């Protein structure tokens, strides 16, 4: 059972990079598992490279509570402000409301039994310690396993100091890693001496094993002795284990070719994982040609300095924290850190722009996976923009470009925080003011979806006023559109229709076509449906559906299917309505779009009771009720959106009786999101022959609807979009 939707990093199903092969540590593994069984907070401490993360990842599943084991990787997180967001994200607790992340954790984990692994917290201990204290105090079903180079220092903490490997385990590790490179050493005496020199530190041993393909064990020992004497001839105050690790890392650095050392240092600017394209752009030049980057990176992988992993976003690379820190020191010493951070920022600003353009394309799912993988680097780029006064205006651009991530991929709360921080900066010139206008309407949009009406209206009104002053037709259209969306969810249908029609006409005039424009037409269709004009609502959404299918767009299409499903239900065509809504729910869930998911689930519950199964309808209503707190005000507090829910509840209560109805609702409320979606889709055919095809040929328009076939304002050869 999972705390919530897919998206967390479960230790029992998705191990960290460094635990692909586990050698030795049998006694420590059993001891840590017992400690976890006896104590609610266990902290594995030890020097860098000693294997804390590896041991934690192996021990945690042995003590897995009912709701699983969830890992939060903190080593790559730089900003203490986002620690709680990282925990929420790792647990899959998508939350669209204005609640603080700690409030989300306390509310959503109240009845859960799970083990939370906080991996690599030492640089964030001032934030992690009070967070862990409160979570353990208020969540009786929670246990915490932390790993770091220091204790958390909170009451009830049980320390589990991790010593280096025994000599036998160290030898076994070195031999195992060497065998993976077809370079098994033949002199056990020399191998044992190498392991003794490296003090049994696993990371140091793995780095040394990476050289056995080119050196014999004897040559390795000789060079290692030279490096160790050089190091210990200096600072005697360092602990032996720290010297041993730094010896191995430094020795590996010395044995690298010049271009390998250069790339190692430059790779330290990345946060988390990265792909080859990013490395080729950020790290090439000034001594490293772009055409040589792949070969040099391959050598670093072969030496265990960089890890390679396959992900839904493709092949990616990652450096262990100790290795990255060593490279960062060298980059700083070379005086190149600032330039590389700027290149990193430029790449991810460009990536965000490309992803925004490609959101309106058949690559929409690929974009969602890419942004998910790149979030640590995008956050790092945003943070750099906000800390460098000369680059602060770029934060507006980057936060605005990522609207599709905040809105379409279930990250409203985080997006709002970045947008608000960016908008605290004053505009400096006209170009910056245009970025500010976009950030304002995106902020307004996010606040509308969170149900935070006053800040939403304030942001949209400021955007409208400034856009008119600057004669920015695009920003005026977006501000008007999102103000119309606010009117829609607050039941002011005449105003919603007026504003949405006007915005669509503005989009048509400037030639804007993208997912936002299509959503405006869907919202107009919803307003018409609520006012009883189902025919126009269907015409509008069939048009949206055809354009989406022409462009491979899935996110806005899901909302068009919701309106079409609503219309089919209203006309009594339950089989078509179910097929449409099953497609809508499946797509929304794929994108982690809670609003689209829960709206579809509410309507599927009504269809289910109409088909004669009130008990299952009540279960679906309970499942939807459990999701709404993560979205905002249930059904926006709207009488129009609430009507299907009320009809379903009344029919189910009448047939089941109050007591049985409430029992079934409680059953649905206990389902995690994966199970709830699966249950809602059980009756839905994967591909229904009754699902009517989207009309081909000329689109059918109504008075005031935008021409959806005009080119976008900022066309690209990829057919992308720019949202204002």
C-alpha positions as CSV (number, residue, x, y, z in Angstrom):
1,X,0.0,0.0,0.0
2,X,1.3,3.4,-0.9
3,X,0.8,6.7,0.9
4,X,-0.5,8.2,-2.3
5,X,0.1,8.4,-6.0
6,X,3.0,7.1,-7.9
7,X,6.1,9.3,-7.8
8,X,7.8,8.6,-4.6
9,X,11.2,6.8,-4.4
10,X,10.5,3.5,-2.8
11,X,13.6,1.9,-1.4
12,X,12.2,-1.6,-1.9
13,X,11.6,-0.9,-5.6
14,X,14.0,1.8,-6.7
15,X,17.4,1.6,-5.0
16,X,19.8,4.5,-5.0
17,X,22.6,4.4,-7.6
18,X,25.2,3.0,-5.4
19,X,23.5,-0.2,-4.2
20,X,23.5,-2.2,-7.4
21,X,25.7,-4.9,-5.8
22,X,26.0,-5.4,-2.0
23,X,29.1,-7.1,-0.6
24,X,29.6,-8.0,3.1
25,X,28.0,-6.1,6.0
26,X,25.9,-9.0,7.2
27,X,26.3,-8.2,10.8
28,X,25.6,-4.5,10.3
29,X,22.6,-5.3,8.2
30,X,21.1,-7.5,10.9
31,X,21.9,-4.9,13.6
32,X,20.4,-2.0,11.7
33,X,17.2,-4.0,10.9
34,X,16.9,-4.8,14.6
35,X,17.4,-1.2,15.6
36,X,14.6,-0.1,13.2
37,X,12.3,-2.7,14.8
38,X,13.1,-1.3,18.3
39,X,13.3,2.4,17.7
40,X,11.3,5.0,15.7
41,X,14.3,7.1,14.8
42,X,17.7,5.6,13.8
43,X,20.5,7.6,12.3
44,X,23.4,5.9,10.5
45,X,26.5,8.0,10.9
46,X,29.9,7.7,9.5
47,X,32.4,9.4,7.2
48,X,31.8,10.0,3.5
49,X,32.1,6.9,1.4
50,X,31.7,4.4,4.2
51,X,28.4,3.0,2.7
52,X,25.7,4.7,4.8
53,X,23.2,5.0,2.0
54,X,23.9,1.5,0.7
55,X,23.3,-0.1,4.1
56,X,20.2,1.9,4.7
57,X,18.7,0.9,1.4
58,X,19.3,-2.7,2.1
59,X,18.1,-2.7,5.7
60,X,15.0,-0.6,5.3
61,X,12.9,-3.2,3.3
62,X,13.6,-5.7,6.1
63,X,11.6,-3.6,8.5
64,X,9.0,-2.3,6.0
65,X,5.7,-1.2,7.7
66,X,2.3,-1.6,6.1
67,X,2.6,1.5,3.8
68,X,6.1,0.9,2.6
69,X,9.6,2.5,2.7
70,X,10.1,5.9,1.1
71,X,13.5,7.5,0.5
72,X,14.2,11.2,0.3
73,X,17.5,12.1,-1.4
74,X,18.8,15.2,0.3
75,X,22.4,15.2,-0.8
76,X,21.6,17.2,-4.0
77,X,19.2,19.6,-2.3
78,X,20.9,23.0,-1.8
79,X,18.1,25.2,-0.4
80,X,16.9,24.4,3.1
81,X,13.6,26.1,2.3
82,X,12.7,23.1,0.0
83,X,13.4,20.3,2.4
84,X,9.8,19.8,3.3
85,X,8.8,20.1,-0.3
86,X,11.3,17.3,-1.1
87,X,9.7,15.0,1.5
88,X,6.2,15.7,0.2
89,X,7.4,15.0,-3.4
90,X,9.3,11.8,-2.4
91,X,6.1,10.5,-0.7
92,X,4.0,11.2,-3.8
93,X,1.8,13.5,-1.8
94,X,0.9,15.8,-4.6
95,X,-0.8,18.8,-3.1
96,X,-2.4,21.7,-5.1
97,X,-3.6,23.7,-2.1
98,X,-2.1,26.7,-0.4
99,X,-1.2,24.5,2.6
100,X,2.4,24.5,3.8
101,X,4.2,21.3,3.0
102,X,4.5,20.4,6.7
103,X,0.8,20.7,7.1
104,X,0.3,18.4,4.1
105,X,2.6,15.8,5.6
106,X,0.8,15.9,9.0
107,X,-2.7,15.7,7.4
108,X,-2.0,13.0,4.8
109,X,0.1,10.7,6.9
110,X,-2.0,10.8,10.0
111,X,-3.2,7.2,9.6
112,X,-0.2,5.8,7.7
113,X,2.4,3.3,8.8
114,X,5.6,3.9,6.9
115,X,9.4,4.2,7.1
116,X,10.9,7.4,5.9
117,X,14.6,7.3,4.8
118,X,16.3,10.8,4.9
119,X,19.5,10.2,3.0
120,X,22.3,12.6,3.3
121,X,20.9,15.3,5.6
122,X,24.1,16.6,7.3
123,X,24.2,19.9,5.4
124,X,20.5,20.5,6.2
125,X,20.4,19.4,9.8
126,X,19.1,22.7,11.2
127,X,15.9,22.2,9.1
128,X,15.7,18.4,9.2
129,X,16.0,18.1,13.0
130,X,12.8,20.1,13.9
131,X,10.9,18.6,11.0
132,X,11.7,15.0,12.2
133,X,10.9,15.9,15.8
134,X,7.4,17.2,14.9
135,X,6.6,14.4,12.4
136,X,7.5,11.7,15.0
137,X,5.5,13.5,17.7
138,X,2.4,13.9,15.7
139,X,2.5,10.8,13.4
140,X,2.5,7.6,15.6
141,X,2.7,5.3,12.5
142,X,5.9,6.9,11.3
143,X,9.5,5.6,11.6
144,X,12.6,7.5,10.4
145,X,15.9,6.1,9.2
146,X,18.4,8.9,8.6
147,X,21.9,8.8,7.1
148,X,24.5,11.5,7.6
149,X,28.0,12.4,8.7
150,X,26.6,13.7,12.0
151,X,23.6,13.0,14.3
152,X,20.3,14.8,14.0
153,X,20.6,15.6,17.7
154,X,16.9,15.1,18.6
155,X,15.3,13.3,21.5
156,X,14.8,9.6,21.0
157,X,17.4,9.3,18.3
158,X,19.3,6.0,18.3
159,X,22.8,6.3,16.6
160,X,24.1,3.5,14.5
161,X,27.8,4.4,13.8
162,X,29.0,2.6,10.7
163,X,32.6,1.5,10.7
164,X,34.6,0.7,7.6
165,X,34.5,-2.8,6.1
166,X,36.3,-5.6,7.7
167,X,39.4,-6.6,5.9
168,X,37.8,-9.7,4.4
169,X,34.7,-7.8,3.3
170,X,37.0,-5.1,1.8
171,X,38.9,-7.7,-0.2
172,X,35.7,-9.3,-1.4
173,X,34.4,-5.9,-2.5
174,X,37.6,-5.1,-4.4
175,X,37.7,-8.5,-6.1
176,X,34.0,-8.3,-7.0
177,X,34.3,-4.8,-8.6
178,X,37.5,-5.8,-10.4
179,X,35.8,-8.9,-11.8
180,X,33.0,-6.7,-13.2
181,X,35.7,-5.2,-15.3
182,X,37.3,-8.5,-16.2
183,X,40.4,-7.5,-14.3
184,X,40.5,-9.9,-11.3
185,X,43.7,-9.4,-9.3
186,X,45.8,-12.6,-8.8
187,X,47.9,-11.5,-5.7
188,X,45.7,-11.7,-2.6
189,X,48.5,-10.4,-0.4
190,X,48.8,-7.2,-2.4
191,X,45.0,-6.8,-2.6
192,X,44.8,-7.0,1.2
193,X,47.5,-4.4,1.5
194,X,45.6,-2.1,-0.8
195,X,42.4,-2.5,1.3
196,X,44.4,-1.8,4.5
197,X,45.8,1.3,3.0
198,X,42.3,2.5,2.1
199,X,41.1,1.8,5.7
200,X,38.2,-0.4,4.4
201,X,36.3,2.6,3.0
202,X,34.0,1.2,0.3
203,X,34.0,4.2,-2.0
204,X,37.8,4.4,-1.9
205,X,38.0,0.6,-2.7
206,X,35.6,1.0,-5.6
207,X,37.6,3.9,-7.0
208,X,40.8,1.8,-6.7
209,X,39.1,-1.2,-8.4
210,X,38.3,1.0,-11.3
211,X,42.0,1.3,-12.0
212,X,42.7,-2.5,-12.1
213,X,42.0,-2.7,-15.8
214,X,45.0,-0.5,-16.5
215,X,47.3,-1.3,-13.6
216,X,48.3,-4.5,-11.8
217,X,47.5,-4.8,-8.1
218,X,51.2,-4.2,-7.4
219,X,51.3,-1.0,-9.5
220,X,48.1,0.2,-7.9
221,X,49.6,-0.3,-4.4
222,X,52.8,1.5,-5.3
223,X,51.0,4.5,-6.7
224,X,48.6,4.6,-3.8
225,X,51.5,4.5,-1.3
226,X,53.1,7.5,-3.1
227,X,49.8,9.5,-2.9
228,X,49.2,8.5,0.7
229,X,52.6,9.6,1.9
230,X,52.1,12.9,0.1
231,X,48.8,13.5,1.8
232,X,49.8,12.3,5.3
233,X,52.9,14.4,5.2
234,X,50.6,17.4,5.4
235,X,47.6,17.8,7.7
236,X,48.0,15.4,10.6
237,X,44.8,16.6,12.2
238,X,42.6,14.8,9.7
239,X,41.0,11.5,10.8
240,X,42.7,8.5,9.2
241,X,39.4,7.4,7.5
242,X,39.0,10.9,6.1
243,X,42.6,10.8,4.8
244,X,42.1,7.4,3.3
245,X,39.0,8.5,1.4
246,X,40.6,11.7,0.3
247,X,43.7,9.8,-0.7
248,X,41.6,7.5,-2.9
249,X,39.6,10.4,-4.5
250,X,42.7,12.5,-4.9
251,X,44.7,9.7,-6.2
252,X,42.0,8.9,-8.7
253,X,42.0,12.6,-9.7
254,X,45.8,12.5,-10.3
255,X,45.6,9.4,-12.4
256,X,43.0,11.0,-14.7
257,X,44.1,12.5,-17.9
258,X,43.9,16.3,-18.0
259,X,40.7,16.4,-19.9
260,X,39.1,13.9,-17.5
261,X,40.1,16.1,-14.5
262,X,38.6,19.0,-16.3
263,X,35.3,17.3,-17.0
264,X,35.2,16.0,-13.4
265,X,35.4,19.5,-12.0
266,X,32.8,20.9,-14.4
267,X,30.3,18.1,-13.8
268,X,30.2,19.3,-10.2
269,X,27.8,22.1,-11.2
270,X,25.0,19.6,-11.8
271,X,22.5,18.7,-9.1
272,X,21.3,15.2,-9.1
273,X,21.4,13.4,-12.4
274,X,22.2,14.8,-15.8
275,X,22.2,13.7,-19.5
276,X,24.8,13.8,-22.2
277,X,23.3,16.8,-24.0
278,X,23.6,18.9,-20.9
279,X,27.2,17.8,-20.3
280,X,28.1,18.6,-23.9
281,X,26.8,22.1,-23.7
282,X,27.7,23.1,-20.1
283,X,31.1,21.4,-19.9
284,X,32.7,21.8,-23.3
285,X,35.1,24.5,-24.4
286,X,38.3,25.9,-23.0
287,X,40.3,22.7,-23.2
288,X,37.5,20.2,-23.9
289,X,35.9,20.0,-27.3
290,X,32.3,19.1,-27.5
291,X,33.0,16.2,-29.8
292,X,35.3,14.7,-27.1
293,X,32.9,14.9,-24.2
294,X,31.3,11.5,-24.7
295,X,34.6,9.7,-24.8
296,X,35.9,11.5,-21.7
297,X,32.6,10.9,-19.8
298,X,32.8,7.2,-20.8
299,X,36.3,7.1,-19.2
300,X,34.9,8.6,-15.9
301,X,32.2,6.0,-15.9
302,X,34.7,3.2,-16.4
303,X,36.7,4.5,-13.4
304,X,33.5,4.5,-11.2
305,X,33.8,8.3,-10.8
306,X,30.4,8.8,-12.6
307,X,27.5,6.4,-12.5
308,X,25.2,5.6,-15.5
309,X,21.5,4.8,-15.1
310,X,18.5,4.2,-17.4
311,X,15.4,6.2,-16.6
312,X,12.1,7.0,-18.3
313,X,13.8,10.1,-19.6
314,X,16.6,8.1,-21.1
315,X,20.2,7.5,-20.2
316,X,21.4,9.7,-17.4
317,X,24.6,10.1,-15.3
318,X,25.2,10.9,-11.7
319,X,28.2,11.6,-9.4
320,X,28.3,10.5,-5.8
321,X,28.4,13.4,-3.4
322,X,32.0,12.9,-2.2
323,X,33.2,12.8,-5.8
324,X,31.2,15.8,-6.7
325,X,32.5,17.8,-3.7
326,X,36.1,17.1,-4.7
327,X,35.4,18.3,-8.2
328,X,33.7,21.4,-6.9
329,X,36.8,22.3,-4.9
330,X,38.9,22.0,-8.0
331,X,36.5,24.1,-10.0
332,X,36.6,26.8,-7.4
333,X,40.4,26.7,-7.2
334,X,40.6,27.1,-10.9
335,X,38.4,30.3,-10.7
336,X,35.9,28.8,-13.1
337,X,32.9,28.1,-10.8
338,X,30.9,31.3,-11.6
339,X,31.3,30.8,-15.4
340,X,30.2,27.2,-15.1
341,X,27.2,28.0,-13.0
342,X,26.1,30.5,-15.6
343,X,26.5,28.0,-18.4
344,X,24.4,25.6,-16.3
345,X,21.8,28.3,-15.8
346,X,21.7,29.0,-19.5
347,X,21.3,25.4,-20.5
348,X,18.4,24.8,-18.1
349,X,16.7,28.1,-19.1
350,X,17.0,26.9,-22.7
351,X,15.7,23.5,-21.7
352,X,12.7,25.0,-20.0
353,X,11.9,27.1,-23.1
354,X,12.2,24.0,-25.3
355,X,10.0,22.0,-23.0
356,X,7.3,24.7,-23.0
357,X,7.4,24.8,-26.8
358,X,7.2,21.0,-27.1
359,X,4.4,20.7,-24.5
360,X,2.0,21.3,-27.4
361,X,3.1,18.3,-29.5
362,X,3.2,14.5,-29.6
363,X,6.2,14.7,-27.2
364,X,4.1,16.0,-24.3
365,X,4.6,12.8,-22.2
366,X,8.3,12.9,-23.0
367,X,8.4,16.5,-21.9
368,X,6.7,15.6,-18.6
369,X,9.2,12.8,-17.9
370,X,12.2,15.0,-18.9
371,X,11.1,17.8,-16.6
372,X,10.6,15.3,-13.7
373,X,14.1,14.1,-14.2
374,X,15.6,17.6,-14.5
375,X,13.8,19.1,-11.5
376,X,16.9,19.2,-9.2
377,X,18.8,21.1,-11.9
378,X,15.9,23.4,-12.7
379,X,15.6,24.3,-9.0
380,X,19.4,24.8,-8.9
381,X,19.2,27.2,-11.9
382,X,16.3,29.1,-10.3
383,X,18.1,29.4,-7.1
384,X,21.2,30.8,-8.9
385,X,19.1,33.3,-10.8
386,X,17.6,34.6,-7.5
387,X,21.0,34.9,-5.7
388,X,22.8,36.7,-8.5
389,X,21.4,40.3,-8.9
390,X,22.5,40.4,-12.5
391,X,20.5,37.3,-13.3
392,X,17.5,37.9,-11.1
393,X,15.3,38.8,-14.1
394,X,15.9,35.4,-15.6
395,X,14.1,33.8,-12.6
396,X,10.9,35.4,-13.9
397,X,11.5,33.9,-17.3
398,X,12.3,30.5,-16.0
399,X,9.5,30.3,-13.4
400,X,7.0,31.5,-16.1
401,X,8.3,29.1,-18.7
402,X,7.6,26.2,-16.4
403,X,3.9,27.0,-16.1
404,X,3.1,23.6,-17.7
405,X,5.1,21.8,-15.0
406,X,3.4,23.7,-12.2
407,X,-0.1,23.3,-13.7
408,X,0.0,20.3,-15.9
409,X,2.3,18.0,-13.8
410,X,0.9,18.5,-10.3
411,X,3.3,21.0,-8.8
412,X,1.1,24.0,-8.0
413,X,2.5,24.6,-4.5
414,X,6.1,24.6,-5.5
415,X,5.5,26.6,-8.6
416,X,3.7,29.3,-6.6
417,X,6.6,29.6,-4.3
418,X,9.1,30.1,-7.1
419,X,6.8,32.6,-8.9
420,X,6.2,34.6,-5.7
421,X,10.0,34.8,-5.0
422,X,10.7,35.8,-8.6
423,X,8.1,38.6,-8.5
424,X,9.6,40.1,-5.4
425,X,12.3,41.5,-7.8
426,X,11.6,44.9,-9.4
427,X,11.5,45.0,-13.3
428,X,14.5,46.8,-14.8
429,X,13.5,47.3,-18.5
430,X,10.8,46.5,-21.0
431,X,12.1,43.0,-21.7
432,X,12.1,42.1,-18.1
433,X,8.6,43.6,-17.7
434,X,7.4,41.2,-20.3
435,X,8.8,38.3,-18.3
436,X,7.1,39.8,-15.3
437,X,3.7,39.9,-17.0
438,X,4.0,36.3,-17.9
439,X,4.9,35.3,-14.3
440,X,1.9,37.3,-13.0
441,X,-0.7,35.5,-15.1
442,X,0.9,32.2,-14.4
443,X,0.8,33.0,-10.7
444,X,-2.8,34.0,-11.0
445,X,-3.6,30.8,-12.9
446,X,-1.9,28.7,-10.1
447,X,-3.8,30.6,-7.4
448,X,-7.1,30.0,-9.2
449,X,-6.5,26.3,-9.3
450,X,-5.6,26.3,-5.6
451,X,-8.9,28.1,-4.9
452,X,-7.1,31.1,-3.5
453,X,-9.3,33.7,-5.1
454,X,-8.1,37.0,-3.6
455,X,-4.4,36.6,-4.5
456,X,-5.5,35.2,-7.9
457,X,-7.5,38.2,-8.7
458,X,-4.8,40.6,-7.5
459,X,-2.1,39.0,-9.7
460,X,-4.4,38.9,-12.8
461,X,-5.5,42.5,-12.3
462,X,-2.0,43.7,-11.9
463,X,-1.0,41.7,-15.1
464,X,-4.0,43.3,-17.0
465,X,-3.2,46.8,-15.9
466,X,0.5,46.6,-16.7
467,X,-0.2,44.8,-20.0
468,X,-2.5,47.6,-21.1
469,X,0.1,50.2,-20.1
470,X,2.8,48.3,-22.1
471,X,0.3,47.5,-24.9
472,X,1.1,43.8,-24.6
473,X,-1.8,42.2,-26.4
474,X,-0.6,38.7,-25.5
475,X,-0.5,39.4,-21.8
476,X,-3.9,41.1,-21.9
477,X,-5.4,38.0,-23.5
478,X,-3.9,35.6,-20.9
479,X,-4.9,37.9,-18.0
480,X,-8.5,38.1,-19.3
481,X,-8.6,34.3,-20.0
482,X,-7.5,33.4,-16.4
483,X,-9.9,36.0,-14.9
484,X,-12.6,34.2,-16.9
485,X,-11.5,30.9,-15.5
486,X,-11.8,32.4,-12.0
487,X,-15.4,33.5,-12.7
488,X,-16.1,30.0,-14.0
489,X,-15.1,28.2,-10.7
490,X,-16.9,30.9,-8.6
491,X,-20.2,30.3,-10.5
492,X,-20.4,33.7,-12.3
493,X,-21.3,32.1,-15.6
494,X,-22.3,35.2,-17.5
495,X,-19.0,36.9,-16.6
496,X,-17.0,33.8,-17.3
497,X,-18.6,33.5,-20.8
498,X,-18.0,37.1,-21.6
499,X,-14.3,37.0,-20.5
500,X,-13.5,33.7,-22.1
501,X,-15.1,34.6,-25.4
502,X,-13.2,37.9,-25.4
503,X,-9.9,36.1,-24.6
504,X,-10.4,33.6,-27.4
505,X,-11.1,36.4,-29.8
506,X,-7.8,38.1,-28.7
507,X,-5.9,34.8,-29.1
508,X,-7.4,34.5,-32.7
509,X,-6.3,38.0,-33.5
510,X,-2.7,37.5,-32.4
511,X,-2.5,34.0,-33.8
512,X,-1.9,32.2,-30.5
513,X,-2.4,28.5,-30.5
514,X,-1.3,26.2,-27.6
515,X,-2.6,24.2,-24.7
516,X,-3.6,27.3,-22.8
517,X,-5.7,28.5,-25.7
518,X,-7.4,25.2,-26.0
519,X,-8.1,25.1,-22.3
520,X,-9.8,28.5,-22.7
521,X,-12.2,26.9,-25.3
522,X,-12.8,24.0,-23.0
523,X,-13.6,26.4,-20.1
524,X,-16.0,28.3,-22.4
525,X,-17.7,24.9,-23.3
526,X,-18.1,24.1,-19.6
527,X,-19.8,27.5,-19.0
528,X,-22.2,26.8,-21.9
529,X,-22.9,23.3,-20.6
530,X,-23.7,24.7,-17.1
531,X,-26.1,27.2,-18.7
532,X,-27.8,24.3,-20.6
533,X,-26.4,24.7,-24.1
534,X,-25.0,21.2,-24.5
535,X,-24.9,21.5,-28.3
536,X,-22.5,24.4,-28.3
537,X,-20.4,22.8,-25.5
538,X,-20.0,19.6,-27.6
539,X,-19.1,21.6,-30.7
540,X,-16.4,23.5,-28.9
541,X,-14.9,20.4,-27.3
542,X,-15.0,18.3,-30.5
543,X,-13.0,21.1,-32.1
544,X,-10.5,21.1,-29.2
545,X,-10.3,17.3,-29.4
546,X,-9.6,17.3,-33.1
547,X,-6.9,20.0,-32.8
548,X,-5.3,18.1,-29.9
549,X,-5.3,14.9,-31.8
550,X,-3.8,16.6,-34.8
551,X,-1.0,18.0,-32.6
552,X,-0.6,15.0,-30.3
553,X,-1.6,17.1,-27.3
554,X,-3.1,15.0,-24.5
555,X,-3.4,17.3,-21.4
556,X,-6.0,19.8,-22.7
557,X,-7.7,16.9,-24.7
558,X,-8.4,15.2,-21.3
559,X,-10.4,18.2,-20.2
560,X,-12.3,18.3,-23.5
561,X,-13.2,14.7,-22.9
562,X,-14.4,15.6,-19.4
563,X,-16.9,18.1,-20.9
564,X,-17.9,15.7,-23.6
565,X,-18.4,13.0,-21.0
566,X,-20.6,15.5,-19.0
567,X,-22.7,16.1,-22.1
568,X,-23.0,12.4,-22.8
569,X,-24.2,11.7,-19.3
570,X,-26.6,14.7,-19.5
571,X,-28.1,13.1,-22.6
572,X,-28.3,9.6,-21.1
573,X,-25.6,8.0,-23.1
574,X,-23.8,6.3,-20.3
575,X,-21.6,3.9,-22.2
576,X,-20.1,6.8,-24.3
577,X,-19.8,8.9,-21.2
578,X,-17.9,6.2,-19.3
579,X,-15.5,5.7,-22.3
580,X,-14.8,9.4,-22.5
581,X,-14.2,9.8,-18.8
582,X,-12.0,6.7,-18.6
583,X,-9.8,8.2,-21.2
584,X,-9.8,11.6,-19.3
585,X,-8.9,9.9,-16.0
586,X,-6.2,7.8,-17.4
587,X,-4.5,10.8,-19.0
588,X,-4.9,13.1,-16.1
589,X,-3.4,10.5,-13.7
590,X,-0.5,10.0,-16.0
591,X,0.4,13.7,-15.8
592,X,-0.2,13.7,-12.0
593,X,-3.0,16.2,-12.6
594,X,-5.1,15.9,-9.5
595,X,-7.9,18.3,-10.6
596,X,-8.5,16.4,-13.9
597,X,-8.4,13.1,-12.1
598,X,-10.8,14.0,-9.3
599,X,-13.3,15.7,-11.6
600,X,-13.4,12.6,-13.8
601,X,-13.8,10.3,-10.8
602,X,-16.7,12.3,-9.5
603,X,-18.5,12.0,-12.8
604,X,-17.7,8.3,-13.0
605,X,-19.3,7.8,-9.6
606,X,-22.5,9.4,-10.9
607,X,-22.5,7.1,-14.0
608,X,-21.9,4.1,-11.8
609,X,-24.9,4.8,-9.6
610,X,-27.0,5.5,-12.7
611,X,-26.0,2.1,-14.1
612,X,-27.3,0.5,-10.9
613,X,-24.4,0.0,-8.6
614,X,-24.8,2.5,-5.7
615,X,-22.3,0.7,-3.5
616,X,-19.4,1.1,-5.9
617,X,-20.5,4.7,-6.6
618,X,-20.2,5.5,-2.9
619,X,-16.7,3.9,-2.9
620,X,-15.7,6.2,-5.8
621,X,-17.1,9.2,-4.0
622,X,-15.1,8.3,-0.9
623,X,-12.0,8.0,-3.0
624,X,-12.6,11.4,-4.6
625,X,-13.3,13.0,-1.3
626,X,-9.8,11.8,-0.1
627,X,-8.2,13.6,-3.1
628,X,-10.0,16.9,-2.8
629,X,-8.0,18.1,0.2
630,X,-4.9,18.0,-2.0
631,X,-6.6,20.0,-4.7
632,X,-8.3,22.7,-2.7
633,X,-12.0,23.5,-2.0
634,X,-14.0,20.5,-3.0
635,X,-15.5,21.1,-6.4
636,X,-14.3,24.7,-6.0
637,X,-17.3,25.3,-3.7
638,X,-19.3,25.6,-7.0
639,X,-22.9,24.7,-7.1
640,X,-22.5,23.8,-10.8
641,X,-19.5,21.5,-10.4
642,X,-21.1,20.0,-7.3
643,X,-24.4,19.0,-9.0
644,X,-23.2,15.6,-10.2
645,X,-21.8,14.9,-6.7
646,X,-25.1,15.8,-5.1
647,X,-27.1,13.7,-7.5
648,X,-24.9,10.7,-7.0
649,X,-25.0,11.0,-3.2
650,X,-28.7,11.3,-3.1
651,X,-29.3,8.3,-5.4
652,X,-26.8,6.2,-3.5
653,X,-28.1,7.1,-0.1
654,X,-31.7,6.4,-1.1
655,X,-30.8,2.9,-2.3
656,X,-28.2,1.9,0.3
657,X,-29.4,3.8,3.4
658,X,-27.3,6.2,5.3
659,X,-25.3,3.7,7.3
660,X,-24.2,1.5,4.4
661,X,-23.5,4.6,2.2
662,X,-21.2,6.0,4.8
663,X,-19.4,2.7,5.2
664,X,-18.7,2.5,1.5
665,X,-17.5,6.1,1.4
666,X,-15.1,5.3,4.2
667,X,-13.9,2.3,2.3
668,X,-13.1,4.5,-0.7
669,X,-11.4,7.1,1.5
670,X,-8.9,4.4,2.6
671,X,-7.8,3.7,-1.0
672,X,-4.5,5.2,-2.0
673,X,-4.6,7.1,-5.3
674,X,-3.3,4.3,-7.5
675,X,-5.9,1.9,-6.2
676,X,-8.6,4.5,-6.5
677,X,-7.8,5.2,-10.1
678,X,-7.6,1.5,-10.9
679,X,-10.9,0.9,-9.3
680,X,-12.6,3.8,-11.2
681,X,-11.2,2.3,-14.5
682,X,-12.3,-1.3,-13.8
683,X,-15.5,-1.0,-15.7
684,X,-14.0,1.1,-18.4
685,X,-12.8,-0.6,-21.6
686,X,-9.3,0.3,-22.7
687,X,-10.6,1.2,-26.2
688,X,-14.3,1.4,-26.6
689,X,-15.8,0.9,-30.0
690,X,-18.6,3.2,-28.9
691,X,-16.2,6.1,-28.4
692,X,-17.2,8.5,-31.3
693,X,-14.3,9.6,-33.4
694,X,-13.3,13.3,-33.5
695,X,-14.8,15.0,-36.5
696,X,-12.5,15.4,-39.4
697,X,-12.5,18.1,-42.0
698,X,-13.4,21.8,-41.2
699,X,-13.8,22.6,-37.6
700,X,-17.2,23.7,-36.3
701,X,-17.0,27.1,-34.6
702,X,-19.5,29.1,-32.7
703,X,-19.8,32.8,-32.4
704,X,-16.7,34.2,-30.6
705,X,-14.7,30.9,-30.5
706,X,-11.1,31.3,-31.6
707,X,-9.9,29.9,-35.0
708,X,-7.8,27.0,-33.7
709,X,-6.0,26.5,-36.9
710,X,-4.1,29.8,-37.1
711,X,-0.3,29.5,-36.4
712,X,1.1,30.2,-32.9
713,X,2.4,33.6,-32.0
714,X,5.9,32.2,-31.8
715,X,6.0,29.2,-34.2
716,X,8.9,26.9,-34.3
717,X,9.9,24.2,-36.7
718,X,8.8,21.7,-34.1
719,X,5.3,23.1,-33.9
720,X,5.7,24.2,-30.4
721,X,4.1,26.9,-28.3
722,X,4.9,29.9,-26.3
723,X,2.4,30.8,-23.6
724,X,2.6,34.5,-23.5
